């Protein structure tokens, strides 16, 4: 039996590569326009980073991480998200000692052991941005605006921006007790995972995927109704800045987010079109993550956006991804002398930036032309004894059939 790709993973095939290149190029472009610079972190980290950063009461840490001991006996985890590694690099490289804020973006693979479904894989790729070092809600609004602009540029218009606040260390304890009081009568009905969360982090219960637990939480009190004055004002500031930019939003008290490090601002871009329901992009503020993983007391805000889901939504919307880069020229030949001539010419053309190719299987002329057509070449040139001697080439437009005489030295200009 042939070896197959692992469940929850997917190959990017050559015919799809241009789509990935397009969204990656546009991602780098918009991040640069917003003043963010690229950061790249390893694909695996010390397990402790995610236990302390993401939170040991989250589904990610409890159920979904790919964790193993390496040959040195160290506990290693394939990164399930991009923010904690970026924060670790920020601390380790002493970037906090530089002028703040520090604005970074990344494009990284992530790994979570969960049930594969449309747009959600066990190995997935995440676009992300982080702004470290400012308490101002201007940073939160800017992060949201970048996500809004990027999704619109990508032609993903069927999304709604939902925003809320998950509180802070001052107001969350009051809400925590209120939520526990609400859930306590039904404690025995909770799943085992949620029972383990009841004392330490009952807010995680609201994010449980169990339908029974969701039903129990249907009328639960919401964090947004227990915000302290500071958190209320910060949420109002975010709303005002979004209003200033003309970005529409829905205040959604049900937003929890799946990671423990979030404080205050939380937001999600949610698909509304047929087959696109679900979170497309999500993020928020995390004022204590850097401190919790060993750095100074310094805030941050950011988001993550799944590349596979984005491409799927763009395909559903009929986007062209800028069009595939087609082969400009295919060289065909008749005879060994013409073949050597074609090899020399092909190398020259590629050296001048022309997307050109020839048949390495050395088929006959008919086979070469069929192959050129299959590759979608825009033009072909047939090289025979006469062309080798004269240097006069016949450039054929494969779409119209039009043929043009071109001198070898003028071929690049003609293309």
C-alpha positions in Angstrom: 0.0 0.0 0.0 1.3 3.5 -0.9 2.2 5.8 1.9 -0.4 8.6 2.2 -0.4 12.0 3.8 -1.3 12.1 7.4 -4.9 12.8 8.4 -5.5 16.5 8.7 -2.7 17.5 6.4 -2.8 18.5 2.8 -0.3 18.9 0.0 0.0 22.2 -1.8 0.2 21.1 -5.4 1.8 23.0 -8.3 -1.5 24.0 -9.9 -2.5 25.7 -6.6 0.9 27.3 -5.8 0.0 30.7 -7.4 -2.9 31.1 -5.0 -0.7 30.7 -2.0 1.9 33.0 -3.5 -0.7 35.6 -4.2 -2.1 35.8 -0.7 1.4 35.6 0.9 2.6 38.5 -1.3 -0.5 40.6 -0.5 -0.1 39.8 3.2 3.5 41.1 3.2 2.5 44.1 1.3 -0.3 45.3 3.6 1.7 44.6 6.7 4.5 46.7 5.3 2.0 49.5 4.5 0.9 49.4 8.2 4.5 49.5 9.5 4.9 45.9 10.6 8.1 44.0 10.0 8.5 40.2 9.6 9.5 37.8 12.3 10.1 34.0 11.9 10.1 31.6 14.9 10.9 27.9 15.1 8.2 25.4 14.4 8.7 23.8 17.8 9.1 25.3 21.3 9.5 24.2 24.9 6.1 22.9 26.0 6.1 25.2 29.0 5.8 28.2 26.7 2.3 27.1 25.7 1.3 25.8 29.1 2.1 29.2 30.6 1.1 31.4 27.7 -1.9 29.8 26.0 -3.2 28.4 29.4 -3.5 24.9 30.8 -7.3 25.2 30.9 -7.7 25.7 27.2 -8.8 23.0 24.7 -5.5 23.7 22.8 -3.3 22.7 25.8 -5.6 20.0 27.2 -6.5 18.2 24.0 -4.8 19.5 20.9 -1.1 20.0 21.2 1.5 17.8 19.5 3.9 17.2 22.4 6.8 14.8 22.7 10.1 14.3 24.4 13.1 14.8 22.2 16.3 12.7 22.4 17.6 14.9 25.2 14.5 14.2 27.3 13.1 17.7 26.8 9.3 18.2 26.4 8.8 19.8 23.0 5.6 21.0 21.3 4.9 21.8 17.7 3.5 25.3 17.9 -0.3 25.5 18.0 -0.4 29.2 17.5 1.9 32.1 16.6 1.6 34.7 19.4 3.4 32.9 22.2 6.5 32.1 20.1 6.6 35.8 18.8 6.4 37.0 22.4 9.1 34.5 23.5 11.4 35.9 20.7 10.6 39.5 21.7 11.8 38.7 25.2 14.8 36.5 24.3 16.1 39.1 21.8 15.7 42.0 24.3 13.4 43.8 21.8 11.6 45.2 24.8 14.6 47.4 25.6 14.2 49.2 22.2 11.8 52.1 21.5 8.3 50.8 21.6 5.9 49.7 20.2 7.4 46.7 18.3 5.2 45.7 15.4 5.7 42.3 13.8 4.0 40.0 11.4 4.5 36.4 10.4 3.3 33.6 8.1 3.8 30.3 9.9 2.7 26.6 10.0 0.8 25.6 13.2 -0.3 22.2 14.5 -3.4 21.2 16.5 -4.7 17.7 16.9 -8.4 18.2 16.3 -11.1 16.8 14.0 -10.3 17.8 10.5 -13.1 19.7 8.7 -13.5 22.2 5.9 -10.9 25.0 6.3 -9.6 23.5 9.5 -6.6 21.1 9.4 -4.2 19.5 11.9 -1.3 21.2 10.1 -2.5 24.7 9.0 -0.8 27.9 8.1 -1.5 31.2 10.0 -1.0 34.8 9.1 -0.5 36.9 12.2 0.4 40.3 13.5 1.5 41.5 17.0 1.9 45.0 18.4 4.0 44.8 21.6 4.5 47.7 24.1 1.5 50.0 24.1 -1.7 50.2 26.3 -3.3 52.6 23.8 -6.5 51.4 22.2 -5.2 53.0 19.0 -3.1 49.8 18.6 -6.2 47.6 19.0 -8.1 49.6 16.3 -5.1 49.5 14.0 -4.9 45.7 14.3 -8.6 45.4 13.5 -8.3 47.8 10.6 -5.5 45.8 9.0 -7.6 42.6 9.2 -10.6 44.5 7.8 -8.6 46.0 4.9 -6.8 42.7 4.1 -10.0 40.6 3.9 -11.6 43.3 1.7 -8.5 43.3 -0.6 -8.8 39.5 -0.9 -12.4 39.8 -2.0 -13.8 38.2 1.1 -16.7 40.6 1.7 -19.2 38.3 3.4 -17.8 38.8 6.9 -18.9 40.6 10.0 -16.7 42.2 12.5 -17.7 41.2 16.1 -16.0 43.0 19.0 -16.2 42.7 22.8 -14.2 42.9 25.9 -13.1 39.9 28.1 -12.2 42.2 31.0 -9.0 42.5 33.1 -7.5 41.4 36.4 -9.6 43.9 38.2 -13.1 43.0 36.9 -12.7 39.4 35.9 -12.7 38.0 39.5 -16.2 39.5 40.1 -17.5 38.0 36.9 -15.8 34.7 37.7 -17.7 34.3 41.0 -21.0 35.3 39.3 -20.4 32.7 36.6 -19.6 30.0 39.1 -22.7 30.8 41.1 -24.7 30.4 37.8 -23.1 27.1 36.9 -22.9 25.5 40.3 -26.5 24.0 40.3 -25.6 22.1 37.1 -22.1 21.2 38.0 -22.7 17.5 37.8 -24.0 17.9 34.3 -20.8 19.4 33.0 -18.4 17.4 31.0 -15.2 16.2 32.8 -13.1 18.8 31.1 -15.4 21.7 32.2 -15.5 20.3 35.7 -11.7 20.7 35.8 -12.1 24.3 34.7 -14.8 25.2 37.2 -12.6 26.5 39.9 -9.5 27.7 38.0 -11.1 29.3 34.9 -14.9 28.9 34.6 -14.9 31.3 31.6 -13.4 28.5 29.5 -16.7 26.5 30.0 -18.5 29.1 27.8 -16.1 28.0 25.0 -16.8 24.2 25.4 -17.6 22.4 22.2 -20.0 20.0 23.9 -23.6 20.8 22.9 -24.9 19.8 26.3 -22.5 22.3 28.0 -23.5 25.0 25.5 -27.1 24.5 26.4 -26.3 24.8 30.1 -24.5 28.1 29.4 -27.3 29.5 27.2 -28.4 32.1 29.7 -25.1 32.6 31.5 -24.1 36.1 32.6 -21.7 37.8 30.2 -18.4 39.4 31.0 -19.3 42.6 29.1 -21.9 43.4 31.9 -19.3 43.2 34.6 -16.5 45.4 33.1 -14.7 47.8 35.4 -14.7 51.5 34.4 -11.3 51.2 32.7 -12.4 48.3 30.5 -15.6 50.0 29.7 -13.7 53.1 28.5 -11.2 51.1 26.6 -14.0 49.3 24.7 -15.6 52.7 24.0 -12.3 54.0 22.6 -12.0 51.0 20.3 -15.5 51.6 19.0 -14.8 55.3 18.5 -11.7 54.7 16.5 -13.4 52.1 14.3 -16.2 54.7 13.8 -13.6 57.2 12.8 -12.3 54.8 10.1 -15.8 53.9 8.9 -15.4 50.2 9.9 -18.7 48.6 10.8 -18.9 46.3 13.8 -21.3 44.3 16.0 -20.8 44.3 19.8 -21.0 40.6 20.6 -20.9 39.7 24.3 -20.6 36.0 23.6 -17.0 36.3 22.3 -14.6 34.3 24.6 -11.6 33.4 22.4 -9.8 30.1 22.8 -6.7 31.2 24.6 -6.3 32.3 28.2 -3.9 35.2 27.6 -6.6 37.6 26.2 -7.5 40.7 28.2 -9.9 43.6 27.3 -10.3 43.8 23.5 -11.5 40.6 21.8 -12.7 40.4 18.2 -13.6 38.0 15.4 -14.3 38.4 11.7 -17.1 35.9 11.1 -18.1 34.5 7.7 -21.7 35.1 6.7 -21.9 33.7 3.2 -23.2 30.2 2.3 -20.6 27.7 3.4 -18.4 30.3 5.1 -19.9 30.5 8.6 -17.3 30.5 11.3 -14.4 32.6 12.4 -12.2 33.8 9.6 -9.8 35.9 11.7 -9.7 36.4 15.4 -7.6 38.2 18.1 -7.4 40.7 20.8 -5.3 42.3 23.6 -3.1 40.3 25.9 -1.6 42.7 28.6 0.1 40.0 30.7 1.3 37.3 28.3 4.9 38.7 28.1 5.1 38.9 31.8 3.7 35.4 32.3 6.3 33.8 30.1 9.2 35.5 31.8 9.5 39.0 30.3 8.8 42.5 31.6 5.3 43.8 32.4 4.5 44.9 28.8 1.2 44.7 26.9 0.4 43.4 23.4 -2.4 43.0 20.9 -2.7 41.0 17.7 -4.6 38.5 15.6 -4.3 35.2 13.7 -5.8 34.4 10.3 -5.9 30.9 8.8 -4.4 30.8 5.3 -6.3 27.7 4.1 -9.6 29.1 5.2 -8.9 32.4 3.5 -8.1 30.7 0.2 -11.2 28.6 0.5 -13.3 31.7 1.0 -11.7 33.4 -1.9 -12.3 30.4 -4.1 -16.0 30.5 -3.1 -16.1 34.2 -3.9 -14.7 33.5 -7.4 -11.4 35.4 -6.9 -8.7 34.9 -9.5 -5.7 35.3 -7.2 -4.1 37.6 -9.7 -4.1 34.9 -12.4 -1.6 32.1 -12.8 1.9 33.0 -14.1 1.8 31.2 -17.4 4.8 29.9 -19.4 5.7 32.6 -21.8 7.6 30.6 -24.4 8.1 26.9 -25.2 11.0 26.0 -27.5 10.6 23.0 -29.9 13.2 21.5 -32.1 13.9 19.1 -34.9 17.3 17.4 -35.0 20.3 17.3 -32.7 21.9 20.6 -34.0 18.6 22.4 -33.3 18.3 20.8 -29.9 21.7 22.2 -28.9 20.7 25.6 -30.3 17.5 25.4 -28.2 19.4 24.5 -25.0 21.6 27.6 -25.5 18.7 29.9 -26.3 16.6 28.6 -23.4 19.4 29.4 -20.9 19.8 32.9 -22.4 16.1 33.6 -22.2 15.8 32.4 -18.6 18.8 34.6 -17.7 16.8 37.6 -19.0 13.7 36.8 -16.9 11.6 35.0 -19.5 9.5 32.1 -18.3 10.6 29.5 -20.8 10.8 25.8 -21.2 11.5 22.9 -23.6 10.8 19.2 -23.5 13.3 17.2 -21.4 11.7 13.9 -22.6 12.8 14.6 -26.2 9.5 13.7 -27.9 9.0 14.2 -31.6 7.8 17.6 -32.8 4.1 16.7 -32.6 4.6 15.5 -29.0 6.5 18.6 -28.1 3.7 20.8 -29.4 1.0 18.8 -27.5 3.1 19.2 -24.3 3.5 23.0 -24.9 -0.3 23.2 -25.2 -0.8 21.2 -22.0 1.5 23.5 -20.2 -0.5 26.5 -21.4 2.5 28.2 -23.1 1.6 31.6 -24.6 4.0 31.3 -27.5 6.1 28.6 -29.2 9.1 28.6 -31.5 10.0 25.7 -33.8 13.8 25.4 -34.3 15.1 23.5 -37.3 18.2 23.6 -39.5 17.1 26.8 -41.3 16.5 28.6 -38.0 19.9 27.6 -36.7 21.7 28.9 -39.8 19.7 32.2 -40.2 18.8 33.2 -36.7 15.3 34.0 -37.9 12.7 32.5 -35.6 8.9 32.1 -36.0 7.0 33.1 -32.9 3.6 31.5 -32.7 0.8 32.8 -30.5 -0.8 29.6 -29.2 -4.2 31.3 -28.5 -4.7 33.0 -31.9 -2.4 31.0 -34.1 -0.8 34.2 -35.4 2.8 33.8 -36.4 5.5 36.5 -36.4 9.1 36.4 -37.8 11.6 37.5 -35.1 15.4 37.8 -35.0 16.9 35.8 -32.2 18.4 38.9 -30.6 14.9 40.6 -30.6 13.1 37.6 -29.1 13.1 39.0 -25.5 11.7 42.3 -26.6 9.0 40.6 -28.7 7.9 38.6 -25.8 
